[in-house]
Amino acid sequence: MASTSDFKNGLVLKIDDSLWQIVEFQHVKPGKGPAFVRTKLKNVVSSKTVDKTFNAGVKVETATVDRRDMTYLYKDGADFVFMDDENYEQLQIGADLVGDNAKFMLENMRVQIAMHEGLPLYVELPVAVNLIVKHTDPGLQGDRSTGGTKPATMETGAEIAVPLFINTGDKLHVDTRDGSYLSRVND
């Protein structure tokens, strides 16, 4: 159990037999009436986001979530196989749980997997990864100053918008949260 004064970003609460992670929170003390805590909660299974208000001092049940460092090994049919870095046990996770993260996962990539009572909840990738452009159309000569973008297909199959000067075979730094281009990587 945790009081509203113990709230912090990332804390996982158990509300109505569902697990909700605190994305952001704010303590509010209005001029009239009692203080309260306004939160934005994300369901750890479905990724649905809701706003919820708690009265100050209310006790809420917390869930123990264990984050483990694992290495993504390979895809086996519809499942993804990960290896625990501590005990070398392998864990198969379905594509529905991996979700859109699959677009940015390379073999031997280190990820974090959140577990609750032995069951995987979600896969957390590094904030940015380096991927090679598998295909993109050539940029137009003289069209550098407009700041335009074009689609590029990465080695993992993800399609992202890149600047016009990017060519097939370039290595790019890509944000895994929104799939945006960050920079070109020079080896």
C-alpha positions in Angstrom: 0.0 0.0 0.0 1.1 3.5 -0.8 -0.2 6.9 0.2 -0.7 9.6 -2.4 2.4 11.3 -0.9 4.4 8.3 -2.1 3.4 8.7 -5.8 6.2 9.0 -8.3 6.5 8.5 -12.0 6.8 4.8 -12.9 5.1 3.5 -9.8 2.6 0.7 -10.7 -0.8 0.7 -8.9 -3.3 -2.1 -8.7 -6.8 -0.6 -9.3 -9.8 -2.8 -10.0 -7.6 -5.9 -10.7 -5.7 -4.0 -13.4 -2.2 -2.7 -13.3 -1.7 1.0 -14.0 1.6 2.9 -14.2 1.8 6.5 -13.1 2.9 8.6 -16.1 2.6 11.9 -14.4 1.1 13.3 -11.3 0.5 16.7 -9.6 -0.4 17.6 -6.0 -3.1 20.3 -6.0 -4.1 22.5 -3.0 -7.1 24.6 -4.0 -8.1 27.7 -2.0 -11.3 26.0 -0.9 -11.7 22.3 -0.1 -9.2 19.5 0.6 -6.0 18.8 -1.3 -6.0 16.2 -4.1 -3.6 14.5 -6.5 -4.3 14.6 -10.2 -2.6 11.7 -12.1 -2.3 10.3 -15.6 -2.3 6.5 -15.5 -1.3 4.1 -18.3 -2.6 0.5 -18.3 0.6 -1.7 -18.5 -1.2 -4.4 -20.5 -3.3 -2.4 -23.0 -1.3 0.9 -23.0 -4.7 2.8 -22.5 -4.2 6.2 -20.8 -6.7 7.7 -18.3 -6.8 10.6 -16.0 -7.7 9.9 -12.3 -7.9 12.1 -9.3 -7.2 10.8 -5.7 -8.0 12.6 -2.5 -4.8 13.5 -0.6 -3.7 10.9 1.9 -5.7 8.0 0.3 -4.0 4.6 0.4 -3.7 2.8 -2.9 -2.5 -0.8 -3.5 0.8 -1.0 -5.3 2.0 -3.8 -7.5 5.5 -5.3 -7.4 7.0 -5.0 -10.9 10.4 -6.5 -11.5 12.3 -5.0 -14.5 14.8 -7.5 -15.9 17.6 -6.9 -18.4 17.2 -9.3 -21.2 18.7 -9.8 -24.7 16.4 -10.3 -27.7 17.6 -13.4 -29.5 15.3 -14.2 -32.4 11.7 -14.4 -33.7 10.1 -17.8 -33.5 6.9 -17.8 -35.6 4.7 -15.2 -33.9 6.7 -15.2 -30.7 9.9 -13.4 -29.7 12.6 -15.2 -27.8 14.5 -13.3 -25.0 17.3 -14.5 -22.8 17.7 -13.4 -19.1 21.1 -11.8 -18.8 21.5 -13.1 -15.2 20.5 -16.8 -15.4 20.5 -17.3 -19.2 16.9 -18.7 -19.1 15.0 -18.1 -22.3 11.5 -16.5 -22.3 9.0 -16.5 -25.2 6.8 -13.5 -25.5 3.9 -13.1 -27.9 3.8 -10.5 -30.6 0.7 -8.8 -29.0 2.8 -8.0 -25.9 5.8 -6.8 -27.8 3.6 -4.6 -29.9 5.1 -1.8 -32.1 8.5 -2.3 -30.4 9.1 -5.2 -32.9 9.7 -2.5 -35.6 12.9 -1.4 -33.9 14.3 -4.7 -32.4 17.5 -6.2 -33.7 18.9 -9.6 -32.7 21.2 -9.4 -29.7 19.6 -6.1 -28.6 19.5 -5.5 -24.8 15.9 -4.6 -23.6 14.1 -4.4 -20.3 11.1 -6.7 -19.6 8.7 -5.8 -16.8 7.5 -8.8 -14.9 4.6 -9.1 -12.4 4.3 -12.4 -10.5 6.3 -14.2 -13.1 4.3 -12.9 -16.1 5.7 -10.5 -18.6 3.9 -7.2 -18.8 5.7 -5.2 -21.5 9.0 -4.8 -23.3 10.9 -1.6 -22.9 13.5 -0.7 -25.6 16.4 1.7 -25.3 15.3 5.3 -26.1 17.2 5.3 -29.4 18.7 2.6 -31.6 21.0 2.6 -34.7 19.4 1.1 -37.8 20.6 0.8 -41.4 18.4 2.2 -44.2 17.3 -0.8 -46.4 15.6 1.3 -49.0 14.8 5.0 -49.7 14.3 7.0 -52.9 17.1 9.3 -53.9 16.7 12.9 -52.8 16.1 15.6 -55.4 19.2 17.7 -56.3 18.8 21.3 -55.0 15.9 20.4 -52.7 18.1 20.5 -49.5 16.9 23.8 -48.1 13.2 23.1 -47.8 13.7 20.7 -44.8 11.4 18.1 -46.5 11.3 14.5 -45.7 10.9 11.2 -47.5 10.0 7.7 -46.4 12.7 5.2 -45.7 12.4 1.5 -44.9 14.8 0.4 -42.2 16.5 -3.0 -41.8 13.9 -4.1 -39.3 11.0 -3.3 -41.6 10.1 0.0 -39.9 9.2 2.9 -42.1 10.2 6.3 -40.9 10.4 9.8 -42.3 14.0 11.0 -43.0 15.6 14.1 -44.5 16.1 14.2 -48.2 19.9 13.8 -48.0 19.6 10.2 -46.5 20.6 7.4 -48.9 20.1 3.6 -48.9 22.8 2.0 -46.7 23.1 5.0 -44.3 23.1 4.1 -40.6 20.6 6.3 -38.6 20.0 7.0 -34.9 16.2 6.5 -34.5 14.0 7.3 -31.5 12.1 4.1 -30.5 9.3 6.0 -28.7 7.8 7.7 -31.8 9.9 6.3 -34.7 11.5 9.7 -35.5 14.8 10.3 -37.2 17.4 11.7 -34.8 20.7 11.8 -36.7 23.0 10.0 -39.1 25.6 7.8 -37.5 29.2 8.0 -38.9 31.2 4.8 -38.3 
